[in-house]
């Protein structure tokens, strides 16, 4: 999960430099629902934790798509949605 925070930090930095394509690649590769993340999420026994994990990773792909548009406001809204999953999960499971 620390890797997710590092990815978000990287995305914010890339956005500040207007490197939206690079930020999009980070979002898809590090936050998106890639096969490794699907496998990991399916390993969780707690159904609510698993659902939050899948929702988080889907929002990472949505973030990557928003970043490709180079629309700062849309990208920030998508980043906010992704981070909402972080906050919800950590508040619920205290990890």
Secondary structure as UniProt FT lines:
FT   HELIX           2..16
FT   TURN            17..18
FT   HELIX           20..26
FT   HELIX           27..31
FT   HELIX           35..43
FT   HELIX           47..68
FT   TURN            69..70
FT   HELIX           72..93
//
